Amino acid sequence: METCIIVALFIGFIVISIILAYLNSPSVKGRRGELHVGNQLVTLPNEYIVLNDVVLPTRRGTTQIDHIVVSPYGIFGIETKNYRGEIYGDDTREKWTQMIITDVTYRKSWKTYTYVTKSHFYNPVKQSLGHIYSLKDCLNDFGYIPMIPVVVFAGEAILSNVNSKYPVVYIENLVSTIRSYDKRYLSGEQVSEIVRRISSINVRETVKNKDHIQNIRNAVAEKNQKVRNGICPRCGGQLVLRHGKYGSFYGCSNYPKCKFTSEA
């Protein structure tokens, strides 16, 4: 009997461990973050149309956009991150840094030790800008439309070390950030037509996640190869070494027409 109880407890422990690992996996945490952001976006007035989880075809495959908000004041492409800890980054860095500081006190010695865990993730501003370029390609016959890349952190991240000329905001500030753009550019009919266009080319229902991930890997490999050869992957111009406020980086020779940058 005792053996059966021990075995049952062990199996229960294994099952709980698997469930917790799944719930804390990056993909599940990402989906939770997108759900929280979606719940915020539904509070926008009716003149703002929200499209969630959009996959658009591109010249290199596909690109996935967490949320698109189409309004008379412009189009907002929203990239969601569900992270905690201190976040370090700016517009020019290829990767941003997540730093988690944990204080642990051991009972026997009553000493407190500080553990610092660092990890890196692709620059979400660059990611969001890539989504905006894809939207521009899909809507290039509509004329000028303001398109704003927005990065929103839905977790417990601290953004005091983030420097960007684009909106990088906490989830509680997302709606107010979107509504701060108050100059009207589009009529209600134009908004509806843009929504119809995006919906008609959205391939989310036909593209499997694994195919989309492979498309991303192929695009990243192609981009990295061009950067190594000193070629701008966005417009084909030459990459030149520049020096900015936050250090050296490579920028496209066609600036300001092309604003591609890469770490030096």
Disulfide bonds with the S-S distance in Angstrom:
none
